[in-house]
Amino acid sequence: MMRLITAIALAAVVSTGNAGATGKTKKEVRTGNTALSIVDKDATPETKALYANLWLIQSRGVMFGHHDYPSYGVGWSGDEDRSDVKDIVGVHPAVYSLDMEWIDDRKVEFIKNAHRRGGVSMLVWHQTNPLTEGPGTEYPVGTAWDNTKVVDQILTEGSEMNVKYKKRLDGVAEWFFKMRDDEGKLIPVIFRPLHEHTQIWNWWGRKATTKREFIAFWMTATRASCSLRYFLASGVARISVLAVATLAALSDSLRARRGLMPDFIKPALPEFEIGFGQIVAGFDNEIPPVPYRKCF
C-alpha cells in the first residue's frame, strides 16, 4: 500500500562547526539496527531522542495532531486545558502545530504543556514578505502570500534586506530560547521555516526563487539556530530544533528541489512513494552543494 507522507525530509539544523559538505562532524543516533546521522553535532540529547523516536514510531502507529488545537475549537475559544479532541476522546492530540509568525508567550506555554504530556510540537512559519510588508497595505501585499521576489536581496550580504532578515531570525531564536521544560532544558521542536516551498504562492517558493537561491536561502533560514547559541547563558552551543523541508502536495516531485544535499537534509524514510506510485530514493546530486556558511 502506498504510504502517504506529508513530512518529506527531516534534519537537524545545520551546525556552526566545520561540517561543510563532507559532513565529517555529523553525530549518529542509533535506533535498533538503523544509524541516524544528525547534521548538527551540537544537538541536545533530547533533540536526538526526538529524531530517533520519529523513526521508531513508524513501526508502532501514527501520531495524530492538528493546528492550534489548544487555542480554539467548535463553539469555544481560549478555554483552559481544552481541545476538541480531548472533548471527544478524553486526551489531547499527540502533535501540536502552531505558526511561528504568530507566536506569543501563551503559545510557548502550550508547547511546554504538550511536552509535559509527552507530545511533539511543530512550528510552521508563514513569514511576512520583508520587502513589501508595512502599514497601509492590502492583502496579500506584505504577507507570506505575496510572492514578490526578495530572496535574492536577502542573500546579498550587507544589503538592507540581508540585515533586516538576520534580525528577524534573531527574534525567532529568542522564542526558541523560551521553550524550556520544568528543569530549564530546551524543549526539542520541529520547525518548518520554508513551508510548501514547491508552491508558487509564497515569496520563497519556486515562482520567486531559483533552485540555487532556494538552497542558499534554506541555509540562511536555519541560521535561527546560530542565533540561538548566543542566547544560551552557559555559552555552550546546544541546539533544540529539527528543521523540516515539506512539499506543497504529495503530487509534487521530490526532485523539484533536490539540491538540498544529504549533508544538510536527511530523508525521513529510506525511500518515498509519492503520487501515482513514483518512487524516489533519497536526493540526487543534481545541483552542487552551496558552500557552507558559518554563523555570523
N, C-alpha and C positions, 0 to 999 in steps of 0.2 A: 504494500500500500504506500502511496506517495506520502511522504511526510511534509506537512506544510510548515514552513519555517518563516517567522517574521523577523526574528533577530538574526541577521545574516552573518555577521562576523563580530567576534568578541576579542578584546585585547586589553591588557593593562596599558595605561597611558605611557607614552614614550619617556624614557628616563633622561635625567640630565647628566648621566655619566657618559662614558665614551663607547656606548653600544654601537653606534654607527649602523651601516647596512649589514655588517657582518654579524651583529647580534652576539658578540662574544661574551658580553656581561649578562646575558639572559639567565634567569634562575628557573629551575624546574620545580614543578609541583606534581607529585606522583599521585595518581588516583587508580588504585589497583594495578593493572598492567600498563596503564597509559601514563606517559610522562608529558605533562603540560608545560610549555615554555611561557614564561611571563617576561614581556619586554622590559618592564621597569624593575630593575634589580632592587629598588627601594620600596617595593610594595609591602604593605604591612602584612603580618601573619593572617590577620582577619580577612584582608583582601584576597590573599592567596587561597584561603579557605573557601571564600565565596566563589572564586573562579573554579576551584576543584569541585565544589558541590553542584555547580551548574552543570557540570558534566555528569556527575553521579546521579543526579535526579532524573536523567533521561531514562534510566532503566527502571525507575520506580513510578513515574507518572508525570503529570503536568502541574506546574504551579499556576494557579488561577489568580487573576487580579484585573483591575481596571483603573482608569484615570480618575484622580481626585475623589476616591470613594469616601474618605472621612469628612470631606468638606460639605457635601450636599447630596441629596437623593430625591426620591419620588415623594413630593409633598413636605419636604423638610430642608433646612439649611442651618448649619452651624451647631447642631446638637452635639453634646459631649459624648465621645466614645460610641459613635453610631455609624453604621453604613447600611445600605440596602441589603447587602449580602448577610450581614450579621442579623438583621431583622428577620431574614428568611431561614438561615441555617444555624444561627447561634454563634458564629465566629466571623472575624474579619477575613478578607481575602489575603492570600499569601504574598501578593505582589502589589505594591503601592506605586502608582505612576503619578508624576506631577511635572510641572513645567518650570524650568529654571528662570524663565523670563518673568514669572510672577511669584517667585519665591519670597517668603516672609518668615518671621520668627514662628508664627503659628504652624506653618507647614514644616519647618525644621522640627518642631515638637512632634508632628505626625510621623516624621521619619524616625525619630527616637522611639516613639511608641511602637511602630512597626518592627523596629529592630528588637525591642524587648520581647515581642511576641514570636520572634524567630522569622519574621518576614523579610522580604527584599524590597528595597526602594530603587526606582529607576526614574531618572530625570531626563525628559526631552527638553529641547531648547528652541522655541520659536522666537529667536532673537530679532530685534528690530534692525532695519537697514541703517547702518551708521552714517551713510551718505545723505539720505533723504529724510531721516526722522526729524521731528521737531514740531513745535506748536503750529496750529492753523492748517495742518494737512488733512486731506480727506482720504479715507480708506480706498485702496490699500497702500497709498503712499506712506513710506516710512516704516511699514510693518514688515514682518517676515515674508509676507505675501507680495512684497514689492520687489520684483526681480531686476531692478536697475543694477547694472554692473558696478561692483565696488571692490571685489576681491583682489583684483589686480593692484588697486591703490593700497589696500591693506598689506599686501605683500611687498610693497616698496618701502624698504627700511628708512625710517626717519620722516616719512610723509605724514600729513595731518591725520589721515585715516589709520595709518600704522600706529601712531602714538595713541590715538583715541581707542583703537581696538585693544591694545595692550592694557589700557586702564580698565576696559570692560572685563577682560579676563582676570585682572586682579580682583575685581568685585566678585566674580564667580568663585575665585579661590577663597575669599573671605567667608562665603556661605558654606563651602566645603569644610572650612576650619571649624565652623559652629556645629557641624554634625558629629556629635560625640556621644558615647554611651555613658552610663551611670558611673563608670570608672574613669571617665575622661579620655578614653581611647577613641580614635577616629572611627566612625561607622563606615564600612565599605558600601559604596553605592555604585550603580550602573549609570553611566552618563551618555546620552545621545546628543552630542553637540551639533552635528550637521544632519538633522532629521530629513529623511527622504531625499537624499542628495541626487538621486537619479531623476527627480521630477523637474518640471520647468517653472513651477510657481514661486520658488524661493530664490533669494539672491545668491545663494551658494550652490545652486543646482546646475544642471547641465546646460541650461539656456544662458546662464550668466557667468559660467566659468569654463575654461578649457580643462582637459584632463590633468595637465600638468599643474595648472593653477589650483585645482581642487586638491590634489595630493599635497601641494605645499601648504594650502590652507588648513588641511587636516592637521598637519604638523603644528601650525600656528594655533589652531583652536584648542588643541590639547595642551597648549602652553599654560593653561589654567593650573595644571598640576605643578608646573615650575613655580608659579606664584605662591602656591600653597606651602611650599617649602619655607618661604620667607615669613610665614605666619606661625610656624612651629616654634614655640618658646624655647624648646631644647636645642634648636638649631640642627637637629638630626633630620635628615630628609627621609620622610616616610610618606608614602602615597596611598590613598584610600579610594581611588577612582578607577573603575574599569570603563574604558571608552568603547562604545558600540557603533559600528557602521551599519546602517539599515537602508535597504532599498525602499522605494515607494510602494511597490506591489510585487507579488510573487511572480508576475509575468516578466518583470524586469530581469534582464540577464545579469548574472554575477560578473560577467566580463565587462559590463558597462564602464566600470571604473577600476579595473583590476590592477591599476598601477599602485594601489595600496599594497605595498610589498609585504610578504610574510614576516619580515623583520619588524614590521610595525602593526600588523593585523594578524591575529591567529584565528583561523576558521573555527567556528563553534562545533562543527562536525567534520569528520574526515571527507565526506562528500555531501553534496546538496542535490535534492531532487526538486527542481523548480519548474513551474509552469506545466507544460504538456510533456512531462517525462524527461525533459532535458537534464542531463547530469553533467555537472561541472565539478571537477576535483580541485579544491583549493583555488589559488590565484596564480595565473600565469604571468611571467615577467615580460609583459608587452612594453612597458614603459620603464626606463631606468629609474632606480630609486632616487628620490630627492636627497641631495646631500644633507647629512644630519646636522641639525642646528641645536646648539646648547641654549639653555635658558639664559636670557639676559646677556 
